[in-house]
Amino acid sequence: ITQVFPNYISNFLFRFHYHRPRFSIEATVRIVGIAAYMLVRSPVLGGYTLGIVPIVAIVNKFYGDWLHENAKNVQDALAEANSHASEALTCIKTVIAY
């Protein structure tokens, strides 16, 4: 099992790193193409649509920061609860031993 597990991880990482640049190139081409099409098809509507992108990006940044902080708080609370539970179970074993 010690030889199978590292091979599995290395294969996964190779596939992940191999496909990531391809996906980012596809996404960039797709976004630029759609933006160009919108601006050619209807410049006013395309301008409104592209004008909202910075606002959405800013909101997304603040929401991501809040989510990160919330996840950290939840993890800290879970660690503290685990510590209390472990201590209580250890005390129960000690009481039972007497």
mmCIF file as gemmi writes it, N, C-alpha and C atoms, coordinates in Angstrom:
data_model
loop_
_atom_site.group_PDB
_atom_site.id
_atom_site.type_symbol
_atom_site.label_atom_id
_atom_site.label_alt_id
_atom_site.label_comp_id
_atom_site.label_asym_id
_atom_site.label_entity_id
_atom_site.label_seq_id
_atom_site.pdbx_PDB_ins_code
_atom_site.Cartn_x
_atom_site.Cartn_y
_atom_site.Cartn_z
_atom_site.occupancy
_atom_site.B_iso_or_equiv
_atom_site.pdbx_formal_charge
_atom_site.auth_seq_id
_atom_site.auth_asym_id
_atom_site.pdbx_PDB_model_num
ATOM 1 N N . ILE Axp A 1 ? 0.828 -1.2 0 1 0 ? 1 A 1
ATOM 2 C CA . ILE Axp A 1 ? 0 0 0 1 0 ? 1 A 1
ATOM 3 C C . ILE Axp A 1 ? 0.874 1.266 0 1 0 ? 1 A 1
ATOM 4 N N . THR Axp A 2 ? 2.077 1.171 0.533 1 0 ? 2 A 1
ATOM 5 C CA . THR Axp A 2 ? 2.933 2.363 0.577 1 0 ? 2 A 1
ATOM 6 C C . THR Axp A 2 ? 3.406 2.771 -0.809 1 0 ? 2 A 1
ATOM 7 N N . GLN Axp A 3 ? 3.416 1.827 -1.742 1 0 ? 3 A 1
ATOM 8 C CA . GLN Axp A 3 ? 3.848 2.18 -3.083 1 0 ? 3 A 1
ATOM 9 C C . GLN Axp A 3 ? 2.685 2.589 -3.977 1 0 ? 3 A 1
ATOM 10 N N . VAL Axp A 4 ? 1.51 2.088 -3.703 1 0 ? 4 A 1
ATOM 11 C CA . VAL Axp A 4 ? 0.345 2.422 -4.524 1 0 ? 4 A 1
ATOM 12 C C . VAL Axp A 4 ? -0.13 3.837 -4.224 1 0 ? 4 A 1
ATOM 13 N N . PHE Axp A 5 ? -0.169 4.213 -2.955 1 0 ? 5 A 1
ATOM 14 C CA . PHE Axp A 5 ? -0.696 5.519 -2.559 1 0 ? 5 A 1
ATOM 15 C C . PHE Axp A 5 ? 0.118 6.678 -3.142 1 0 ? 5 A 1
ATOM 16 N N . PRO Axp A 6 ? 1.463 6.699 -3.02 1 0 ? 6 A 1
ATOM 17 C CA . PRO Axp A 6 ? 2.212 7.811 -3.638 1 0 ? 6 A 1
ATOM 18 C C . PRO Axp A 6 ? 2.039 7.862 -5.16 1 0 ? 6 A 1
ATOM 19 N N . ASN Axp A 7 ? 1.927 6.713 -5.815 1 0 ? 7 A 1
ATOM 20 C CA . ASN Axp A 7 ? 1.717 6.717 -7.262 1 0 ? 7 A 1
ATOM 21 C C . ASN Axp A 7 ? 0.371 7.335 -7.612 1 0 ? 7 A 1
ATOM 22 N N . TYR Axp A 8 ? -0.648 7.035 -6.814 1 0 ? 8 A 1
ATOM 23 C CA . TYR Axp A 8 ? -1.971 7.594 -7.044 1 0 ? 8 A 1
ATOM 24 C C . TYR Axp A 8 ? -1.93 9.112 -6.91 1 0 ? 8 A 1
ATOM 25 N N . ILE Axp A 9 ? -1.248 9.599 -5.869 1 0 ? 9 A 1
ATOM 26 C CA . ILE Axp A 9 ? -1.166 11.039 -5.641 1 0 ? 9 A 1
ATOM 27 C C . ILE Axp A 9 ? -0.366 11.71 -6.753 1 0 ? 9 A 1
ATOM 28 N N . SER Axp A 10 ? 0.751 11.116 -7.141 1 0 ? 10 A 1
ATOM 29 C CA . SER Axp A 10 ? 1.556 11.741 -8.19 1 0 ? 10 A 1
ATOM 30 C C . SER Axp A 10 ? 0.805 11.769 -9.518 1 0 ? 10 A 1
ATOM 31 N N . ASN Axp A 11 ? 0.028 10.725 -9.822 1 0 ? 11 A 1
ATOM 32 C CA . ASN Axp A 11 ? -0.778 10.734 -11.046 1 0 ? 11 A 1
ATOM 33 C C . ASN Axp A 11 ? -1.845 11.814 -10.996 1 0 ? 11 A 1
ATOM 34 N N . PHE Axp A 12 ? -2.49 11.964 -9.84 1 0 ? 12 A 1
ATOM 35 C CA . PHE Axp A 12 ? -3.514 12.995 -9.685 1 0 ? 12 A 1
ATOM 36 C C . PHE Axp A 12 ? -2.912 14.383 -9.865 1 0 ? 12 A 1
ATOM 37 N N . LEU Axp A 13 ? -1.766 14.637 -9.221 1 0 ? 13 A 1
ATOM 38 C CA . LEU Axp A 13 ? -1.14 15.952 -9.324 1 0 ? 13 A 1
ATOM 39 C C . LEU Axp A 13 ? -0.676 16.234 -10.745 1 0 ? 13 A 1
ATOM 40 N N . PHE Axp A 14 ? -0.167 15.213 -11.451 1 0 ? 14 A 1
ATOM 41 C CA . PHE Axp A 14 ? 0.259 15.416 -12.828 1 0 ? 14 A 1
ATOM 42 C C . PHE Axp A 14 ? -0.931 15.802 -13.696 1 0 ? 14 A 1
ATOM 43 N N . ARG Axp A 15 ? -2.048 15.078 -13.531 1 0 ? 15 A 1
ATOM 44 C CA . ARG Axp A 15 ? -3.228 15.404 -14.334 1 0 ? 15 A 1
ATOM 45 C C . ARG Axp A 15 ? -3.766 16.78 -13.979 1 0 ? 15 A 1
ATOM 46 N N . PHE Axp A 16 ? -3.737 17.158 -12.703 1 0 ? 16 A 1
ATOM 47 C CA . PHE Axp A 16 ? -4.243 18.455 -12.266 1 0 ? 16 A 1
ATOM 48 C C . PHE Axp A 16 ? -3.393 19.587 -12.855 1 0 ? 16 A 1
ATOM 49 N N . HIS Axp A 17 ? -2.079 19.471 -12.767 1 0 ? 17 A 1
ATOM 50 C CA . HIS Axp A 17 ? -1.204 20.521 -13.281 1 0 ? 17 A 1
ATOM 51 C C . HIS Axp A 17 ? -1.202 20.556 -14.809 1 0 ? 17 A 1
ATOM 52 N N . TYR Axp A 18 ? -1.46 19.426 -15.439 1 0 ? 18 A 1
ATOM 53 C CA . TYR Axp A 18 ? -1.476 19.397 -16.893 1 0 ? 18 A 1
ATOM 54 C C . TYR Axp A 18 ? -2.706 20.102 -17.447 1 0 ? 18 A 1
ATOM 55 N N . HIS Axp A 19 ? -3.851 19.93 -16.81 1 0 ? 19 A 1
ATOM 56 C CA . HIS Axp A 19 ? -5.105 20.463 -17.346 1 0 ? 19 A 1
ATOM 57 C C . HIS Axp A 19 ? -5.382 21.901 -16.911 1 0 ? 19 A 1
ATOM 58 N N . ARG Axp A 20 ? -4.774 22.35 -15.829 1 0 ? 20 A 1
ATOM 59 C CA . ARG Axp A 20 ? -5.076 23.688 -15.334 1 0 ? 20 A 1
ATOM 60 C C . ARG Axp A 20 ? -4.753 24.779 -16.346 1 0 ? 20 A 1
ATOM 61 N N . PRO Axp A 21 ? -3.573 24.792 -16.989 1 0 ? 21 A 1
ATOM 62 C CA . PRO Axp A 21 ? -3.321 25.857 -17.979 1 0 ? 21 A 1
ATOM 63 C C . PRO Axp A 21 ? -4.285 25.802 -19.16 1 0 ? 21 A 1
ATOM 64 N N . ARG Axp A 22 ? -4.666 24.601 -19.568 1 0 ? 22 A 1
ATOM 65 C CA . ARG Axp A 22 ? -5.586 24.474 -20.694 1 0 ? 22 A 1
ATOM 66 C C . ARG Axp A 22 ? -6.937 25.077 -20.34 1 0 ? 22 A 1
ATOM 67 N N . PHE Axp A 23 ? -7.426 24.824 -19.119 1 0 ? 23 A 1
ATOM 68 C CA . PHE Axp A 23 ? -8.715 25.375 -18.71 1 0 ? 23 A 1
ATOM 69 C C . PHE Axp A 23 ? -8.66 26.895 -18.597 1 0 ? 23 A 1
ATOM 70 N N . SER Axp A 24 ? -7.555 27.435 -18.093 1 0 ? 24 A 1
ATOM 71 C CA . SER Axp A 24 ? -7.468 28.888 -17.958 1 0 ? 24 A 1
ATOM 72 C C . SER Axp A 24 ? -7.39 29.56 -19.329 1 0 ? 24 A 1
ATOM 73 N N . ILE Axp A 25 ? -6.718 28.92 -20.281 1 0 ? 25 A 1
ATOM 74 C CA . ILE Axp A 25 ? -6.669 29.474 -21.638 1 0 ? 25 A 1
ATOM 75 C C . ILE Axp A 25 ? -8.051 29.426 -22.27 1 0 ? 25 A 1
ATOM 76 N N . GLU Axp A 26 ? -8.745 28.312 -22.104 1 0 ? 26 A 1
ATOM 77 C CA . GLU Axp A 26 ? -10.106 28.203 -22.647 1 0 ? 26 A 1
ATOM 78 C C . GLU Axp A 26 ? -11.024 29.246 -22.029 1 0 ? 26 A 1
ATOM 79 N N . ALA Axp A 27 ? -10.934 29.425 -20.725 1 0 ? 27 A 1
ATOM 80 C CA . ALA Axp A 27 ? -11.795 30.393 -20.05 1 0 ? 27 A 1
ATOM 81 C C . ALA Axp A 27 ? -11.493 31.814 -20.518 1 0 ? 27 A 1
ATOM 82 N N . THR Axp A 28 ? -10.238 32.139 -20.681 1 0 ? 28 A 1
ATOM 83 C CA . THR Axp A 28 ? -9.865 33.483 -21.142 1 0 ? 28 A 1
ATOM 84 C C . THR Axp A 28 ? -10.374 33.741 -22.547 1 0 ? 28 A 1
ATOM 85 N N . VAL Axp A 29 ? -10.187 32.787 -23.431 1 0 ? 29 A 1
ATOM 86 C CA . VAL Axp A 29 ? -10.668 32.939 -24.812 1 0 ? 29 A 1
ATOM 87 C C . VAL Axp A 29 ? -12.188 33.062 -24.833 1 0 ? 29 A 1
ATOM 88 N N . ARG Axp A 30 ? -12.855 32.264 -24.017 1 0 ? 30 A 1
ATOM 89 C CA . ARG Axp A 30 ? -14.319 32.3 -23.97 1 0 ? 30 A 1
ATOM 90 C C . ARG Axp A 30 ? -14.805 33.654 -23.463 1 0 ? 30 A 1
ATOM 91 N N . ILE Axp A 31 ? -14.198 34.171 -22.412 1 0 ? 31 A 1
ATOM 92 C CA . ILE Axp A 31 ? -14.627 35.456 -21.842 1 0 ? 31 A 1
ATOM 93 C C . ILE Axp A 31 ? -14.388 36.595 -22.817 1 0 ? 31 A 1
ATOM 94 N N . VAL Axp A 32 ? -13.217 36.619 -23.431 1 0 ? 32 A 1
ATOM 95 C CA . VAL Axp A 32 ? -12.913 37.683 -24.397 1 0 ? 32 A 1
ATOM 96 C C . VAL Axp A 32 ? -13.85 37.594 -25.6 1 0 ? 32 A 1
ATOM 97 N N . GLY Axp A 33 ? -14.112 36.39 -26.072 1 0 ? 33 A 1
ATOM 98 C CA . GLY Axp A 33 ? -15.013 36.212 -27.214 1 0 ? 33 A 1
ATOM 99 C C . GLY Axp A 33 ? -16.43 36.66 -26.905 1 0 ? 33 A 1
ATOM 100 N N . ILE Axp A 34 ? -16.928 36.289 -25.741 1 0 ? 34 A 1
ATOM 101 C CA . ILE Axp A 34 ? -18.291 36.682 -25.367 1 0 ? 34 A 1
ATOM 102 C C . ILE Axp A 34 ? -18.381 38.191 -25.192 1 0 ? 34 A 1
ATOM 103 N N . ALA Axp A 35 ? -17.362 38.79 -24.554 1 0 ? 35 A 1
ATOM 104 C CA . ALA Axp A 35 ? -17.372 40.242 -24.364 1 0 ? 35 A 1
ATOM 105 C C . ALA Axp A 35 ? -17.337 40.973 -25.704 1 0 ? 35 A 1
ATOM 106 N N . ALA Axp A 36 ? -16.52 40.498 -26.621 1 0 ? 36 A 1
ATOM 107 C CA . ALA Axp A 36 ? -16.451 41.121 -27.946 1 0 ? 36 A 1
ATOM 108 C C . ALA Axp A 36 ? -17.782 40.986 -28.678 1 0 ? 36 A 1
ATOM 109 N N . TYR Axp A 37 ? -18.386 39.812 -28.603 1 0 ? 37 A 1
ATOM 110 C CA . TYR Axp A 37 ? -19.672 39.605 -29.264 1 0 ? 37 A 1
ATOM 111 C C . TYR Axp A 37 ? -20.749 40.529 -28.693 1 0 ? 37 A 1
ATOM 112 N N . MET Axp A 38 ? -20.761 40.664 -27.354 1 0 ? 38 A 1
ATOM 113 C CA . MET Axp A 38 ? -21.763 41.541 -26.734 1 0 ? 38 A 1
ATOM 114 C C . MET Axp A 38 ? -21.58 42.983 -27.178 1 0 ? 38 A 1
ATOM 115 N N . LEU Axp A 39 ? -20.337 43.423 -27.227 1 0 ? 39 A 1
ATOM 116 C CA . LEU Axp A 39 ? -20.086 44.815 -27.615 1 0 ? 39 A 1
ATOM 117 C C . LEU Axp A 39 ? -20.394 45.057 -29.091 1 0 ? 39 A 1
ATOM 118 N N . VAL Axp A 40 ? -20.177 44.074 -29.945 1 0 ? 40 A 1
ATOM 119 C CA . VAL Axp A 40 ? -20.493 44.226 -31.368 1 0 ? 40 A 1
ATOM 120 C C . VAL Axp A 40 ? -22.001 44.164 -31.582 1 0 ? 40 A 1
ATOM 121 N N . ARG Axp A 41 ? -22.648 43.242 -30.903 1 0 ? 41 A 1
ATOM 122 C CA . ARG Axp A 41 ? -24.091 43.036 -31.105 1 0 ? 41 A 1
ATOM 123 C C . ARG Axp A 41 ? -24.91 44.217 -30.589 1 0 ? 41 A 1
ATOM 124 N N . SER Axp A 42 ? -24.607 44.667 -29.38 1 0 ? 42 A 1
ATOM 125 C CA . SER Axp A 42 ? -25.318 45.815 -28.81 1 0 ? 42 A 1
ATOM 126 C C . SER Axp A 42 ? -24.347 46.545 -27.866 1 0 ? 42 A 1
ATOM 127 N N . PRO Axp A 43 ? -23.721 47.605 -28.34 1 0 ? 43 A 1
ATOM 128 C CA . PRO Axp A 43 ? -22.702 48.282 -27.531 1 0 ? 43 A 1
ATOM 129 C C . PRO Axp A 43 ? -23.229 48.8 -26.188 1 0 ? 43 A 1
ATOM 130 N N . VAL Axp A 44 ? -24.432 49.324 -26.165 1 0 ? 44 A 1
ATOM 131 C CA . VAL Axp A 44 ? -24.972 49.866 -24.916 1 0 ? 44 A 1
ATOM 132 C C . VAL Axp A 44 ? -25.224 48.737 -23.917 1 0 ? 44 A 1
ATOM 133 N N . LEU Axp A 45 ? -25.928 47.719 -24.361 1 0 ? 45 A 1
ATOM 134 C CA . LEU Axp A 45 ? -26.221 46.598 -23.467 1 0 ? 45 A 1
ATOM 135 C C . LEU Axp A 45 ? -24.932 45.876 -23.064 1 0 ? 45 A 1
ATOM 136 N N . GLY Axp A 46 ? -24.006 45.722 -24.003 1 0 ? 46 A 1
ATOM 137 C CA . GLY Axp A 46 ? -22.714 45.114 -23.687 1 0 ? 46 A 1
ATOM 138 C C . GLY Axp A 46 ? -21.931 45.937 -22.682 1 0 ? 46 A 1
ATOM 139 N N . GLY Axp A 47 ? -21.978 47.266 -22.831 1 0 ? 47 A 1
ATOM 140 C CA . GLY Axp A 47 ? -21.301 48.149 -21.874 1 0 ? 47 A 1
ATOM 141 C C . GLY Axp A 47 ? -21.892 48.039 -20.481 1 0 ? 47 A 1
ATOM 142 N N . TYR Axp A 48 ? -23.231 47.983 -20.396 1 0 ? 48 A 1
ATOM 143 C CA . TYR Axp A 48 ? -23.874 47.798 -19.09 1 0 ? 48 A 1
ATOM 144 C C . TYR Axp A 48 ? -23.481 46.464 -18.47 1 0 ? 48 A 1
ATOM 145 N N . THR Axp A 49 ? -23.485 45.448 -19.295 1 0 ? 49 A 1
ATOM 146 C CA . THR Axp A 49 ? -23.166 44.111 -18.793 1 0 ? 49 A 1
ATOM 147 C C . THR Axp A 49 ? -21.719 44.039 -18.319 1 0 ? 49 A 1
ATOM 148 N N . LEU Axp A 50 ? -20.793 44.583 -19.101 1 0 ? 50 A 1
ATOM 149 C CA . LEU Axp A 50 ? -19.39 44.55 -18.704 1 0 ? 50 A 1
ATOM 150 C C . LEU Axp A 50 ? -19.091 45.53 -17.572 1 0 ? 50 A 1
ATOM 151 N N . GLY Axp A 51 ? -19.912 46.552 -17.424 1 0 ? 51 A 1
ATOM 152 C CA . GLY Axp A 51 ? -19.72 47.513 -16.341 1 0 ? 51 A 1
ATOM 153 C C . GLY Axp A 51 ? -20.03 46.946 -14.973 1 0 ? 51 A 1
ATOM 154 N N . ILE Axp A 52 ? -20.846 45.91 -14.922 1 0 ? 52 A 1
ATOM 155 C CA . ILE Axp A 52 ? -21.211 45.32 -13.64 1 0 ? 52 A 1
ATOM 156 C C . ILE Axp A 52 ? -20.129 44.363 -13.138 1 0 ? 52 A 1
ATOM 157 N N . VAL Axp A 53 ? -19.22 43.948 -14.02 1 0 ? 53 A 1
ATOM 158 C CA . VAL Axp A 53 ? -18.196 42.955 -13.652 1 0 ? 53 A 1
ATOM 159 C C . VAL Axp A 53 ? -17.313 43.439 -12.499 1 0 ? 53 A 1
ATOM 160 N N . PRO Axp A 54 ? -16.796 44.681 -12.495 1 0 ? 54 A 1
ATOM 161 C CA . PRO Axp A 54 ? -15.981 45.099 -11.34 1 0 ? 54 A 1
ATOM 162 C C . PRO Axp A 54 ? -16.763 45.1 -10.028 1 0 ? 54 A 1
ATOM 163 N N . ILE Axp A 55 ? -18.028 45.455 -10.075 1 0 ? 55 A 1
ATOM 164 C CA . ILE Axp A 55 ? -18.851 45.453 -8.858 1 0 ? 55 A 1
ATOM 165 C C . ILE Axp A 55 ? -18.995 44.034 -8.329 1 0 ? 55 A 1
ATOM 166 N N . VAL Axp A 56 ? -19.276 43.109 -9.218 1 0 ? 56 A 1
ATOM 167 C CA . VAL Axp A 56 ? -19.411 41.71 -8.803 1 0 ? 56 A 1
ATOM 168 C C . VAL Axp A 56 ? -18.083 41.187 -8.255 1 0 ? 56 A 1
ATOM 169 N N . ALA Axp A 57 ? -16.971 41.586 -8.867 1 0 ? 57 A 1
ATOM 170 C CA . ALA Axp A 57 ? -15.659 41.145 -8.396 1 0 ? 57 A 1
ATOM 171 C C . ALA Axp A 57 ? -15.369 41.666 -6.992 1 0 ? 57 A 1
ATOM 172 N N . ILE Axp A 58 ? -15.731 42.91 -6.726 1 0 ? 58 A 1
ATOM 173 C CA . ILE Axp A 58 ? -15.497 43.484 -5.394 1 0 ? 58 A 1
ATOM 174 C C . ILE Axp A 58 ? -16.364 42.786 -4.352 1 0 ? 58 A 1
ATOM 175 N N . VAL Axp A 59 ? -17.624 42.575 -4.661 1 0 ? 59 A 1
ATOM 176 C CA . VAL Axp A 59 ? -18.52 41.872 -3.737 1 0 ? 59 A 1
ATOM 177 C C . VAL Axp A 59 ? -18.009 40.456 -3.493 1 0 ? 59 A 1
ATOM 178 N N . ASN Axp A 60 ? -17.549 39.792 -4.554 1 0 ? 60 A 1
ATOM 179 C CA . ASN Axp A 60 ? -17.038 38.437 -4.429 1 0 ? 60 A 1
ATOM 180 C C . ASN Axp A 60 ? -15.805 38.401 -3.53 1 0 ? 60 A 1
ATOM 181 N N . LYS Axp A 61 ? -14.934 39.411 -3.635 1 0 ? 61 A 1
ATOM 182 C CA . LYS Axp A 61 ? -13.739 39.472 -2.792 1 0 ? 61 A 1
ATOM 183 C C . LYS Axp A 61 ? -14.12 39.596 -1.332 1 0 ? 61 A 1
ATOM 184 N N . PHE Axp A 62 ? -15.044 40.512 -1.004 1 0 ? 62 A 1
ATOM 185 C CA . PHE Axp A 62 ? -15.458 40.681 0.386 1 0 ? 62 A 1
ATOM 186 C C . PHE Axp A 62 ? -16.167 39.436 0.911 1 0 ? 62 A 1
ATOM 187 N N . TYR Axp A 63 ? -16.995 38.819 0.086 1 0 ? 63 A 1
ATOM 188 C CA . TYR Axp A 63 ? -17.684 37.598 0.506 1 0 ? 63 A 1
ATOM 189 C C . TYR Axp A 63 ? -16.684 36.463 0.73 1 0 ? 63 A 1
ATOM 190 N N . GLY Axp A 64 ? -15.681 36.345 -0.128 1 0 ? 64 A 1
ATOM 191 C CA . GLY Axp A 64 ? -14.657 35.311 0.04 1 0 ? 64 A 1
ATOM 192 C C . GLY Axp A 64 ? -13.865 35.514 1.317 1 0 ? 64 A 1
ATOM 193 N N . ASP Axp A 65 ? -13.525 36.775 1.632 1 0 ? 65 A 1
ATOM 194 C CA . ASP Axp A 65 ? -12.82 37.059 2.888 1 0 ? 65 A 1
ATOM 195 C C . ASP Axp A 65 ? -13.683 36.706 4.089 1 0 ? 65 A 1
ATOM 196 N N . TRP Axp A 66 ? -14.964 37.057 4.036 1 0 ? 66 A 1
ATOM 197 C CA . TRP Axp A 66 ? -15.875 36.726 5.133 1 0 ? 66 A 1
ATOM 198 C C . TRP Axp A 66 ? -16.012 35.215 5.287 1 0 ? 66 A 1
ATOM 199 N N . LEU Axp A 67 ? -16.121 34.519 4.174 1 0 ? 67 A 1
ATOM 200 C CA . LEU Axp A 67 ? -16.252 33.065 4.206 1 0 ? 67 A 1
ATOM 201 C C . LEU Axp A 67 ? -15.001 32.424 4.791 1 0 ? 67 A 1
ATOM 202 N N . HIS Axp A 68 ? -13.833 32.932 4.422 1 0 ? 68 A 1
ATOM 203 C CA . HIS Axp A 68 ? -12.578 32.407 4.961 1 0 ? 68 A 1
ATOM 204 C C . HIS Axp A 68 ? -12.51 32.611 6.469 1 0 ? 68 A 1
ATOM 205 N N . GLU Axp A 69 ? -12.859 33.805 6.925 1 0 ? 69 A 1
ATOM 206 C CA . GLU Axp A 69 ? -12.836 34.095 8.365 1 0 ? 69 A 1
ATOM 207 C C . GLU Axp A 69 ? -13.849 33.229 9.114 1 0 ? 69 A 1
ATOM 208 N N . ASN Axp A 70 ? -15.019 33.051 8.531 1 0 ? 70 A 1
ATOM 209 C CA . ASN Axp A 70 ? -16.045 32.219 9.148 1 0 ? 70 A 1
ATOM 210 C C . ASN Axp A 70 ? -15.585 30.769 9.244 1 0 ? 70 A 1
ATOM 211 N N . ALA Axp A 71 ? -14.964 30.261 8.2 1 0 ? 71 A 1
ATOM 212 C CA . ALA Axp A 71 ? -14.47 28.881 8.209 1 0 ? 71 A 1
ATOM 213 C C . ALA Axp A 71 ? -13.383 28.709 9.264 1 0 ? 71 A 1
ATOM 214 N N . LYS Axp A 72 ? -12.537 29.732 9.415 1 0 ? 72 A 1
ATOM 215 C CA . LYS Axp A 72 ? -11.487 29.663 10.434 1 0 ? 72 A 1
ATOM 216 C C . LYS Axp A 72 ? -12.104 29.647 11.836 1 0 ? 72 A 1
ATOM 217 N N . ASN Axp A 73 ? -13.126 30.463 12.067 1 0 ? 73 A 1
ATOM 218 C CA . ASN Axp A 73 ? -13.798 30.479 13.37 1 0 ? 73 A 1
ATOM 219 C C . ASN Axp A 73 ? -14.473 29.145 13.666 1 0 ? 73 A 1
ATOM 220 N N . VAL Axp A 74 ? -15.102 28.558 12.661 1 0 ? 74 A 1
ATOM 221 C CA . VAL Axp A 74 ? -15.752 27.265 12.844 1 0 ? 74 A 1
ATOM 222 C C . VAL Axp A 74 ? -14.715 26.192 13.166 1 0 ? 74 A 1
ATOM 223 N N . GLN Axp A 75 ? -13.589 26.232 12.482 1 0 ? 75 A 1
ATOM 224 C CA . GLN Axp A 75 ? -12.535 25.248 12.733 1 0 ? 75 A 1
ATOM 225 C C . GLN Axp A 75 ? -11.967 25.409 14.144 1 0 ? 75 A 1
ATOM 226 N N . ASP Axp A 76 ? -11.776 26.642 14.597 1 0 ? 76 A 1
ATOM 227 C CA . ASP Axp A 76 ? -11.291 26.877 15.956 1 0 ? 76 A 1
ATOM 228 C C . ASP Axp A 76 ? -12.296 26.381 16.995 1 0 ? 76 A 1
ATOM 229 N N . ALA Axp A 77 ? -13.586 26.64 16.766 1 0 ? 77 A 1
ATOM 230 C CA . ALA Axp A 77 ? -14.614 26.175 17.696 1 0 ? 77 A 1
ATOM 231 C C . ALA Axp A 77 ? -14.674 24.648 17.73 1 0 ? 77 A 1
ATOM 232 N N . LEU Axp A 78 ? -14.534 24.026 16.578 1 0 ? 78 A 1
ATOM 233 C CA . LEU Axp A 78 ? -14.539 22.568 16.528 1 0 ? 78 A 1
ATOM 234 C C . LEU Axp A 78 ? -13.328 21.986 17.25 1 0 ? 78 A 1
ATOM 235 N N . ALA Axp A 79 ? -12.171 22.624 17.109 1 0 ? 79 A 1
ATOM 236 C CA . ALA Axp A 79 ? -10.976 22.16 17.81 1 0 ? 79 A 1
ATOM 237 C C . ALA Axp A 79 ? -11.144 22.283 19.316 1 0 ? 79 A 1
ATOM 238 N N . GLU Axp A 80 ? -11.744 23.378 19.755 1 0 ? 80 A 1
ATOM 239 C CA . GLU Axp A 80 ? -11.978 23.549 21.191 1 0 ? 80 A 1
ATOM 240 C C . GLU Axp A 80 ? -12.974 22.524 21.718 1 0 ? 80 A 1
ATOM 241 N N . ALA Axp A 81 ? -14.044 22.278 20.964 1 0 ? 81 A 1
ATOM 242 C CA . ALA Axp A 81 ? -15.026 21.271 21.381 1 0 ? 81 A 1
ATOM 243 C C . ALA Axp A 81 ? -14.396 19.884 21.417 1 0 ? 81 A 1
ATOM 244 N N . ASN Axp A 82 ? -13.53 19.587 20.458 1 0 ? 82 A 1
ATOM 245 C CA . ASN Axp A 82 ? -12.848 18.302 20.436 1 0 ? 82 A 1
ATOM 246 C C . ASN Axp A 82 ? -11.934 18.156 21.65 1 0 ? 82 A 1
ATOM 247 N N . SER Axp A 83 ? -11.277 19.246 22.034 1 0 ? 83 A 1
ATOM 248 C CA . SER Axp A 83 ? -10.404 19.233 23.203 1 0 ? 83 A 1
ATOM 249 C C . SER Axp A 83 ? -11.204 18.947 24.475 1 0 ? 83 A 1
ATOM 250 N N . HIS Axp A 84 ? -12.35 19.606 24.622 1 0 ? 84 A 1
ATOM 251 C CA . HIS Axp A 84 ? -13.196 19.374 25.793 1 0 ? 84 A 1
ATOM 252 C C . HIS Axp A 84 ? -13.731 17.941 25.812 1 0 ? 84 A 1
ATOM 253 N N . ALA Axp A 85 ? -14.138 17.441 24.663 1 0 ? 85 A 1
ATOM 254 C CA . ALA Axp A 85 ? -14.66 16.075 24.594 1 0 ? 85 A 1
ATOM 255 C C . ALA Axp A 85 ? -13.569 15.061 24.923 1 0 ? 85 A 1
ATOM 256 N N . SER Axp A 86 ? -12.38 15.278 24.423 1 0 ? 86 A 1
ATOM 257 C CA . SER Axp A 86 ? -11.264 14.372 24.702 1 0 ? 86 A 1
ATOM 258 C C . SER Axp A 86 ? -10.934 14.372 26.186 1 0 ? 86 A 1
ATOM 259 N N . GLU Axp A 87 ? -10.935 15.548 26.789 1 0 ? 87 A 1
ATOM 260 C CA . GLU Axp A 87 ? -10.66 15.639 28.225 1 0 ? 87 A 1
ATOM 261 C C . GLU Axp A 87 ? -11.74 14.934 29.039 1 0 ? 87 A 1
ATOM 262 N N . ALA Axp A 88 ? -12.995 15.105 28.644 1 0 ? 88 A 1
ATOM 263 C CA . ALA Axp A 88 ? -14.088 14.454 29.372 1 0 ? 88 A 1
ATOM 264 C C . ALA Axp A 88 ? -13.995 12.937 29.254 1 0 ? 88 A 1
ATOM 265 N N . LEU Axp A 89 ? -13.687 12.438 28.078 1 0 ? 89 A 1
ATOM 266 C CA . LEU Axp A 89 ? -13.571 10.986 27.896 1 0 ? 89 A 1
ATOM 267 C C . LEU Axp A 89 ? -12.383 10.427 28.672 1 0 ? 89 A 1
ATOM 268 N N . THR Axp A 90 ? -11.306 11.179 28.749 1 0 ? 90 A 1
ATOM 269 C CA . THR Axp A 90 ? -10.143 10.73 29.52 1 0 ? 90 A 1
ATOM 270 C C . THR Axp A 90 ? -10.496 10.684 31.01 1 0 ? 90 A 1
ATOM 271 N N . CYS Axp A 91 ? -11.253 11.659 31.477 1 0 ? 91 A 1
ATOM 272 C CA . CYS Axp A 91 ? -11.658 11.667 32.9 1 0 ? 91 A 1
ATOM 273 C C . CYS Axp A 91 ? -12.59 10.495 33.194 1 0 ? 91 A 1
ATOM 274 N N . ILE Axp A 92 ? -13.453 10.15 32.264 1 0 ? 92 A 1
ATOM 275 C CA . ILE Axp A 92 ? -14.362 9.014 32.469 1 0 ? 92 A 1
ATOM 276 C C . ILE Axp A 92 ? -13.55 7.73 32.6 1 0 ? 92 A 1
ATOM 277 N N . LYS Axp A 93 ? -12.537 7.56 31.771 1 0 ? 93 A 1
ATOM 278 C CA . LYS Axp A 93 ? -11.681 6.363 31.871 1 0 ? 93 A 1
ATOM 279 C C . LYS Axp A 93 ? -10.969 6.293 33.212 1 0 ? 93 A 1
ATOM 280 N N . THR Axp A 94 ? -10.548 7.47 33.71 1 0 ? 94 A 1
ATOM 281 C CA . THR Axp A 94 ? -9.862 7.503 35.002 1 0 ? 94 A 1
ATOM 282 C C . THR Axp A 94 ? -10.823 7.126 36.125 1 0 ? 94 A 1
ATOM 283 N N . VAL Axp A 95 ? -12.039 7.639 36.077 1 0 ? 95 A 1
ATOM 284 C CA . VAL Axp A 95 ? -13.031 7.332 37.113 1 0 ? 95 A 1
ATOM 285 C C . VAL Axp A 95 ? -13.392 5.855 37.068 1 0 ? 95 A 1
ATOM 286 N N . ILE Axp A 96 ? -13.538 5.289 35.899 1 0 ? 96 A 1
ATOM 287 C CA . ILE Axp A 96 ? -13.884 3.883 35.78 1 0 ? 96 A 1
ATOM 288 C C . ILE Axp A 96 ? -12.747 3.009 36.296 1 0 ? 96 A 1
ATOM 289 N N . ALA Axp A 97 ? -11.514 3.458 36.129 1 0 ? 97 A 1
ATOM 290 C CA . ALA Axp A 97 ? -10.377 2.666 36.575 1 0 ? 97 A 1
ATOM 291 C C . ALA Axp A 97 ? -10.356 2.525 38.089 1 0 ? 97 A 1
ATOM 292 N N . TYR Axp A 98 ? -10.917 3.484 38.815 1 0 ? 98 A 1
ATOM 293 C CA . TYR Axp A 98 ? -10.949 3.388 40.285 1 0 ? 98 A 1
ATOM 294 C C . TYR Axp A 98 ? -12.203 2.66 40.676 1 0 ? 98 A 1
